[in-house]
Amino acid sequence: MKDNNPLDLHLEINKLNIPADVRDATIFVSDTLLIAWKSAQSIFGERASPEVALAIFDRIETRMHSQSSFSIAPQVHGT
């Protein structure tokens, strides 16, 4: 994302009016969409499209919600 993008500017200007959980969720979704877009580009190159990125986003979200203890924090396995 560009520096000073419209979303970041909006969140900064309205930081006192946007509930923290809404702000956090918005940032999380935006960041995850960016990861999905980068993933689509990595896999499909010039054939990447917003539709493919959204499908990847849906798979990420499904995977996250299927884990027994969904958390933004990293999972530690084998301990």
C-alpha positions in Angstrom: 0.0 0.0 0.0 1.1 3.5 -0.6 2.2 5.8 2.2 -0.6 8.2 3.1 -3.2 5.9 1.5 -6.9 6.9 1.8 -7.6 4.3 4.5 -4.8 5.3 6.8 -5.6 8.9 6.4 -9.3 8.3 7.2 -8.4 6.2 10.2 -6.0 8.9 11.5 -8.4 11.8 10.9 -11.3 9.9 12.6 -9.4 8.1 15.3 -11.5 9.5 18.0 -14.8 8.6 16.3 -14.1 5.0 15.2 -14.4 2.4 17.9 -11.1 0.6 18.5 -12.4 -2.8 17.6 -13.8 -1.5 14.3 -10.4 0.2 13.6 -8.5 -3.0 14.5 -10.8 -5.2 12.3 -10.5 -2.8 9.4 -6.7 -2.8 9.6 -6.6 -6.6 9.9 -8.9 -7.1 6.9 -6.9 -4.5 4.8 -3.6 -6.1 5.7 -4.9 -9.6 5.0 -6.3 -8.5 1.6 -2.9 -7.1 0.7 -1.3 -10.4 1.7 -3.9 -12.3 -0.5 -3.2 -9.9 -3.4 0.6 -10.5 -3.1 0.0 -14.2 -2.9 -2.1 -14.1 -6.0 0.6 -12.2 -7.8 3.3 -14.6 -6.6 1.3 -17.7 -7.8 -0.4 -16.4 -11.0 1.9 -13.6 -12.1 0.2 -11.3 -14.6 -2.9 -13.5 -14.5 -3.6 -12.5 -10.9 -6.9 -10.7 -10.5 -8.9 -9.1 -7.6 -11.2 -12.1 -7.8 -8.4 -14.5 -7.3 -7.1 -12.4 -4.4 -10.6 -12.5 -2.8 -10.7 -16.3 -3.2 -7.3 -16.5 -1.4 -8.6 -14.1 1.3 -11.6 -16.4 1.8 -9.3 -19.4 2.2 -7.1 -17.6 4.7 -10.2 -16.6 6.7 -11.6 -20.1 6.6 -8.3 -21.5 7.7 -8.1 -19.0 10.6 -11.6 -19.8 11.8 -11.1 -23.5 11.5 -8.3 -23.5 14.1 -9.5 -24.5 17.5 -8.3 -21.3 19.2 -8.5 -18.5 16.7 -6.1 -15.8 17.7 -4.1 -13.1 15.9 -1.1 -14.2 18.0 1.0 -16.9 16.5 0.2 -20.5 17.5 2.8 -22.6 19.3 2.7 -26.3 18.5 4.3 -29.3 20.0 4.8 -28.1 23.5 
